[in-house]
Every structure is written in structure tokens, then in C-alpha cells.
């Protein structure tokens, strides 16, 4: 069995992380990941940077902006063995945000075909659940998705 290299070339890092080399350069320029140059002046990445890239990509895929990602990554000790507890502490600021996002996505999935209080009044159920768009008095948008908890629908589709 061959040993796995602790460090990766930029091409190997990009291939293993599933991103373009330019993406790695961008993340590095933004201070989200780091590399060094070897004696031949080739860029090298510690294999542990793969986790950082994976977290960046996952967070971006659910709409977390790089500014918030940076805060979490800055809380992870650089250039050391990082434990699961380190990652858990770093990710704590995201807990409430992600829980709220999950709740919104679940409402979207469940209520896509029912009245959401957006004011369109186009579905058969809208006049029953939002007669004459009365939910408009409580604010803009889909009130049954993003309104106050008492406005949120518990309807199952």
C-alpha cells in the first residue's frame, strides 16, 4: 500500500477538491485557505486544506456569503491538527442561521402547491386562507413562509 502524500500540488488539490485551479487561487487571495512554495517554487497545499475547501463549497451552495465563511474558518486553528470539537466550535455561529434556512426549505417543499400568503390569489385555496389578501397588512412577501410564526402555515400539501 502506497503512502498518501501530506501535501498536494495545485492541480492535485483542485482535482481532489472538485474545483478549478482559479477557484483555489481566489480562495487563497481571500484568505480562506493557504499554501506555500516548495524549493522549485511550486505551490503546495497541506491536505487538511481539502476540508476547508469542502466547507466553503457546501456553505456557498446554501447561500452563506464568503464574509460569514471567513469568520468560521478564522476560528479554526491554522497549521495544526484540527479536531471535530474545533470544527463544532467554529460552526456554532451558523447553527441558528442554518436551522432557519432548513425550516424555510421544508416549508417551501410542503407548501409549494398551497396558499403561501404572497398576494397572488391565483390558487383555489388562496381565497380561503388569505381572503382579499388580508395577510398583506402584516408585511410584504410570502407571509406563510417568511412571516411571523403565527402567520406561518401548518398546511400540508
HELIX and SHEET records of a PDB file:
HELIX    1   1 UNK A   10  UNK A   17  1                                   8    
HELIX    2   2 UNK A   21  UNK A   29  1                                   9    
HELIX    3   3 UNK A   49  UNK A   61  1                                  13    
HELIX    4   4 UNK A   66  UNK A   74  1                                   9    
HELIX    5   5 UNK A   84  UNK A   91  1                                   8    
HELIX    6   6 UNK A   92  UNK A   94  5                                   3    
HELIX    7   7 UNK A   95  UNK A  111  1                                  17    
HELIX    8   8 UNK A  126  UNK A  129  1                                   4    
HELIX    9   9 UNK A  131  UNK A  138  5                                   8    
HELIX   10  10 UNK A  143  UNK A  146  1                                   4    
SHEET    1   A 3 UNK A   7  UNK A   9  0                                        
SHEET    2   A 3 UNK A  43  UNK A  46 -1                                        
SHEET    3   A 3 UNK A  36  UNK A  37 -1                                        
END                                                                             
